[in-house]
Amino acid sequence: MPPIEIEQTDLLEHFAITRRQEGGVYLCRDYLSPEFRARQEQNGNLRGNTSSSAVSSSVSETSSTAANISEVWREMICEWTFQVIDHFDFNREVASVSLNYLDRYIYLSTRALNRRAFQLAAMTSLFLAIKLYEPTTLKMSSFIELSRGEFTMEHITVMENSILWTLSWHVHPPTPLSFARNFISLLVKSGCSSAVILEIKEIARFLTELSVCDYFFTTRKPSSISFGALLTAFDSFSVATLPLRVRHDFFQLVRSVAGIEPSSEEVLECKDRLCETYFQKTDAVHEDRQPLGIFTSVGRLSPDCVADVVTSDRPRPKSTQRRRNSMY
């Protein structure tokens, strides 16, 4: 059965809706800035919302081990998220949804999260994303096993309620990959060859996945990340393979249908960052690195315990870069 072609009017409407969403209820600000932390600290001293208080009392931690969330913490949690998704053969786009929940929850929370609450929020965000986006439901007991006794069913239930209320039940964010699919539809209309489109799809998918773990992209719009990924993919092709006429027609469609300027500052920032990240990841392939988990008796990679993931703000030596603890 041939693929269903998306009409241009449908794309116009879809871009209008998703772009309004990404700039509205699904927008996330820089929650690691000193100004935000100071404001959050002040809010925590003056007042606290019910959900945050419930989580704090449910997941207590001594003040000596509580610390501000960092980019390193987030990156480690993101890598763990992809581990779990790959282990259970879920769609990797779920990671983008899960991190969107986590980032917005941290930003919208009136109180700073300690290490344990951050781990619990990350684990619950993934659990919620899987429930909403995967046809196969993962049992809560499986997630409790992932924490190896660190958290209980009550912890996850309380945190899930806190996340849903804090996010005002806005749990269907547009992702960079969803924008990429629509951009690809415009590329098809521009006369690009199917072979080139297939390669661009793969590169864009890979780059959008890389963006999930990089805090830099947290405050950038998914449409800008997606288009930056496509521009990076374009650089892989000569003008003979991807003619200037096709590129020009595509850019015109992006302006008229998506309402996005291809040369906007944010798009170019995303492109530059993705190029830098891409080459870093490519170089890492040649290094002697161990996987993030261990293989089980049936040969599948088992994810680390979430309690072992966030341990330090400092980069770890390569020889001990990950603690390899199975959930089994």
C-alpha positions as CSV (number, residue, x, y, z in Angstrom):
1,M,0.0,0.0,0.0
2,P,1.5,3.4,-1.0
3,P,2.2,5.9,1.7
4,I,-0.5,8.5,2.2
5,E,0.5,11.9,0.9
6,I,0.0,14.8,3.3
7,E,-1.8,17.7,1.7
8,Q,-0.2,21.1,1.9
9,T,-3.2,22.6,3.7
10,D,-2.9,19.9,6.3
11,L,0.8,20.6,6.8
12,L,0.0,24.3,7.1
13,E,-2.5,23.6,9.9
14,H,-0.2,21.1,11.6
15,F,2.8,23.5,11.6
16,A,0.6,26.3,12.9
17,I,-0.6,24.2,15.9
18,T,2.7,22.6,16.8
19,R,4.6,25.9,16.5
20,R,2.0,27.6,18.8
21,Q,2.4,24.7,21.3
22,E,6.2,24.8,21.3
23,G,6.2,28.5,22.0
24,G,3.5,28.2,24.6
25,V,2.6,25.5,27.1
26,Y,5.5,23.3,26.1
27,L,8.2,26.0,26.3
28,C,11.0,25.5,28.8
29,R,13.3,28.1,30.2
30,D,16.9,27.9,31.5
31,Y,16.4,26.3,35.0
32,L,20.2,26.1,35.6
33,S,20.8,29.9,35.4
34,P,21.8,31.6,38.7
35,E,18.8,34.0,38.4
36,F,16.4,31.1,38.2
37,R,18.0,29.3,41.1
38,A,17.9,32.4,43.3
39,R,14.3,33.0,42.5
40,Q,13.4,29.3,43.2
41,E,15.3,29.4,46.5
42,Q,13.3,32.5,47.5
43,N,10.0,30.9,46.5
44,G,10.9,27.8,48.5
45,N,11.6,29.9,51.6
46,L,8.3,31.8,51.3
47,R,5.9,29.1,50.1
48,G,5.6,25.7,48.5
49,N,2.9,24.1,46.4
50,T,1.1,21.0,47.7
51,S,2.5,18.6,45.1
52,S,6.1,19.7,45.8
53,S,5.6,19.3,49.5
54,A,4.2,15.9,49.1
55,V,7.1,14.8,47.0
56,S,9.6,16.3,49.5
57,S,8.1,14.5,52.4
58,S,7.8,11.3,50.4
59,V,11.4,11.4,49.2
60,S,13.5,12.9,52.0
61,E,17.2,13.5,51.9
62,T,19.6,15.0,54.3
63,S,20.8,18.5,53.5
64,S,24.4,17.4,53.1
65,T,23.6,15.3,50.1
66,A,21.1,17.7,48.4
67,A,22.7,19.7,45.6
68,N,21.7,21.7,42.6
69,I,20.9,19.9,39.4
70,S,23.6,20.2,36.8
71,E,24.0,19.5,33.0
72,V,26.1,16.5,33.9
73,W,23.3,15.0,36.0
74,R,20.8,15.6,33.2
75,E,23.0,14.0,30.6
76,M,23.6,10.9,32.7
77,I,19.8,10.6,33.3
78,C,19.2,11.0,29.6
79,E,21.7,8.2,28.7
80,W,20.0,6.0,31.3
81,T,16.6,6.8,29.7
82,F,17.8,5.6,26.3
83,Q,19.2,2.5,27.9
84,V,15.8,1.6,29.4
85,I,14.0,2.4,26.1
86,D,16.4,0.2,24.1
87,H,16.3,-2.6,26.6
88,F,12.5,-2.8,26.3
89,D,12.5,-2.1,22.6
90,F,10.4,1.0,22.8
91,N,10.4,3.9,20.4
92,R,13.4,6.1,21.0
93,E,11.3,9.2,20.5
94,V,9.8,8.5,23.9
95,A,13.1,9.7,25.4
96,S,12.4,13.2,23.9
97,V,8.9,13.2,25.4
98,S,10.2,12.0,28.8
99,L,13.0,14.7,29.0
100,N,10.5,17.3,28.0
101,Y,8.4,16.3,31.0
102,L,11.4,16.4,33.3
103,D,12.8,19.7,32.1
104,R,9.4,21.5,32.3
105,Y,8.7,19.9,35.7
106,I,12.0,21.2,37.1
107,Y,11.4,24.7,35.6
108,L,7.8,24.9,36.9
109,S,8.5,23.5,40.3
110,T,8.4,26.1,43.1
111,R,11.1,24.2,45.1
112,A,14.5,22.9,44.0
113,L,14.8,19.2,43.7
114,N,17.4,17.2,45.6
115,R,19.3,14.3,44.1
116,R,16.8,11.6,45.0
117,A,13.8,13.7,44.0
118,F,15.5,14.4,40.6
119,Q,16.1,10.7,40.1
120,L,12.5,9.9,41.0
121,A,11.2,12.7,38.7
122,A,13.3,11.3,35.8
123,M,12.2,7.8,36.4
124,T,8.5,8.8,36.7
125,S,8.7,11.0,33.6
126,L,9.8,8.0,31.6
127,F,7.2,5.8,33.1
128,L,4.5,8.3,32.2
129,A,5.8,8.8,28.6
130,I,5.8,5.1,28.1
131,K,2.3,4.8,29.4
132,L,1.0,7.4,27.0
133,Y,3.1,6.7,23.9
134,E,3.7,2.9,23.8
135,P,1.0,0.3,23.0
136,T,2.7,-2.1,25.4
137,T,2.4,-0.9,29.0
138,L,5.4,-1.4,31.3
139,K,4.5,-2.5,34.8
140,M,5.3,-0.2,37.6
141,S,7.0,-3.1,39.4
142,S,9.6,-3.1,36.6
143,F,10.4,0.5,37.3
144,I,10.7,-0.2,41.0
145,E,13.2,-2.9,40.1
146,L,15.2,-0.4,38.1
147,S,15.6,1.7,41.3
148,R,16.8,-1.5,43.2
149,G,14.7,-0.6,46.3
150,E,15.5,3.1,46.2
151,F,11.8,4.0,45.4
152,T,8.5,2.4,46.1
153,M,5.1,2.3,44.2
154,E,3.9,5.1,46.5
155,H,6.9,7.3,45.5
156,I,6.2,6.9,41.8
157,T,2.4,7.5,42.3
158,V,3.0,10.7,44.3
159,M,5.6,12.0,41.8
160,E,3.3,11.1,38.8
161,N,0.5,13.2,40.3
162,S,3.0,16.0,41.0
163,I,4.3,16.0,37.5
164,L,0.8,16.0,35.9
165,W,-0.5,18.8,38.1
166,T,2.7,20.9,37.7
167,L,2.5,20.5,33.9
168,S,-1.2,21.2,33.9
169,W,-1.7,17.9,32.1
170,H,0.0,19.1,29.0
171,V,1.7,15.8,28.1
172,H,1.8,15.7,24.3
173,P,4.7,17.9,23.4
174,P,5.8,18.4,19.8
175,T,9.3,16.7,19.4
176,P,12.2,17.6,17.0
177,L,11.5,14.3,15.2
178,S,7.8,15.0,14.7
179,F,8.8,18.3,13.1
180,A,11.4,16.5,11.0
181,R,8.7,14.2,9.5
182,N,6.7,17.3,8.4
183,F,9.8,19.0,7.0
184,I,10.6,15.8,5.0
185,S,7.1,16.0,3.5
186,L,8.0,19.5,2.3
187,L,11.3,18.1,0.9
188,V,9.3,15.5,-1.1
189,K,7.2,18.3,-2.6
190,S,10.5,20.1,-3.5
191,G,11.4,17.3,-5.9
192,C,14.2,15.6,-3.9
193,S,15.1,12.1,-4.9
194,S,13.8,9.3,-2.7
195,A,17.3,7.9,-2.1
196,V,18.6,11.2,-0.8
197,I,15.4,11.7,1.3
198,L,16.0,8.3,3.0
199,E,19.6,9.3,3.9
200,I,18.5,12.7,5.2
201,K,15.8,11.0,7.3
202,E,18.4,8.8,9.0
203,I,20.8,11.6,9.7
204,A,18.1,13.9,11.0
205,R,16.7,11.1,13.3
206,F,20.2,10.5,14.7
207,L,20.9,14.2,15.2
208,T,17.5,14.8,16.9
209,E,18.3,12.0,19.3
210,L,21.7,13.5,20.1
211,S,19.9,16.8,20.9
212,V,17.8,15.2,23.7
213,C,20.8,14.7,26.0
214,D,22.3,18.1,25.4
215,Y,21.0,20.7,27.9
216,F,21.8,23.5,25.3
217,F,18.7,22.4,23.4
218,T,16.4,22.5,26.4
219,T,15.6,26.2,25.8
220,R,15.5,25.9,22.0
221,K,12.3,25.2,20.1
222,P,11.9,21.6,18.6
223,S,11.3,23.1,15.2
224,S,14.6,25.0,15.3
225,I,16.4,21.8,16.4
226,S,14.7,19.8,13.7
227,F,15.5,22.2,10.9
228,G,19.1,22.6,12.2
229,A,19.4,18.8,11.9
230,L,18.2,18.9,8.3
231,L,20.6,21.7,7.4
232,T,23.4,19.6,8.9
233,A,22.3,16.6,6.9
234,F,22.2,18.8,3.7
235,D,25.9,19.5,4.2
236,S,26.6,15.8,3.6
237,F,25.4,16.1,-0.1
238,S,27.0,17.8,-3.1
239,V,24.9,20.1,-5.3
240,A,24.9,17.4,-7.9
241,T,23.1,15.0,-5.4
242,L,21.0,17.6,-3.8
243,P,20.6,20.4,-6.4
244,L,20.4,24.1,-5.4
245,R,17.0,24.3,-7.1
246,V,15.6,21.6,-4.7
247,R,17.1,23.3,-1.7
248,H,15.7,26.7,-2.8
249,D,12.2,25.3,-3.4
250,F,12.4,23.5,0.0
251,F,13.4,26.7,1.8
252,Q,10.6,28.6,0.2
253,L,8.1,26.0,1.3
254,V,9.5,26.1,4.8
255,R,8.9,29.8,4.9
256,S,5.4,29.7,3.4
257,V,4.0,26.5,5.0
258,A,5.9,26.2,8.3
259,G,6.4,29.9,8.9
260,I,10.1,29.4,9.7
261,E,13.0,31.4,8.4
262,P,15.8,29.0,7.5
263,S,18.5,31.5,8.3
264,S,17.1,32.5,11.7
265,E,19.6,32.9,14.5
266,E,18.2,30.1,16.6
267,V,18.1,27.6,13.7
268,L,21.8,28.4,12.8
269,E,22.7,28.1,16.5
270,C,21.1,24.6,16.6
271,K,22.9,23.6,13.4
272,D,26.3,24.7,14.7
273,R,25.7,22.9,18.0
274,L,24.5,19.7,16.2
275,C,27.5,19.7,13.9
276,E,29.8,20.0,16.9
277,T,28.0,17.3,18.9
278,Y,27.9,15.0,15.8
279,F,31.7,15.1,15.3
280,Q,32.3,14.5,19.0
281,K,30.1,11.4,19.0
282,T,31.8,10.2,15.8
283,D,35.2,10.5,17.4
284,A,33.9,8.7,20.5
285,V,33.2,5.6,18.4
286,H,36.9,5.1,17.9
287,E,37.6,5.2,21.7
288,D,37.6,2.1,23.9
289,R,34.4,2.6,25.8
290,Q,32.3,0.0,27.7
291,P,28.5,0.0,27.4
292,L,26.4,1.7,30.0
293,G,25.0,-1.5,31.4
294,I,25.8,-5.2,31.5
295,F,24.6,-8.1,29.3
296,T,22.1,-10.4,30.9
297,S,22.2,-14.2,30.5
298,V,20.0,-13.9,27.5
299,G,22.3,-11.4,25.8
300,R,20.3,-8.2,26.2
301,L,21.8,-5.1,27.6
302,S,20.4,-4.4,31.0
303,P,20.2,-0.8,32.2
304,D,21.9,0.6,35.2
305,C,20.0,1.1,38.4
306,V,18.7,4.7,38.4
307,A,20.1,5.2,41.9
308,D,23.6,4.7,40.6
309,V,23.3,7.2,37.7
310,V,23.5,10.6,39.3
311,T,26.5,10.6,41.6
312,S,28.7,13.5,40.9
313,D,28.9,16.8,39.1
314,R,32.5,16.0,37.9
315,P,33.2,14.1,34.7
316,R,34.3,10.6,35.6
317,P,37.5,8.9,34.4
318,K,37.0,6.7,31.4
319,S,38.0,3.6,33.3
320,T,35.1,4.1,35.7
321,Q,32.8,6.2,33.6
322,R,29.7,4.2,34.5
323,R,28.8,1.9,37.3
324,R,27.5,-1.3,35.8
325,N,24.7,-2.5,38.0
326,S,21.9,-4.6,36.5
327,M,18.4,-4.4,37.6
328,Y,18.3,-8.2,37.8
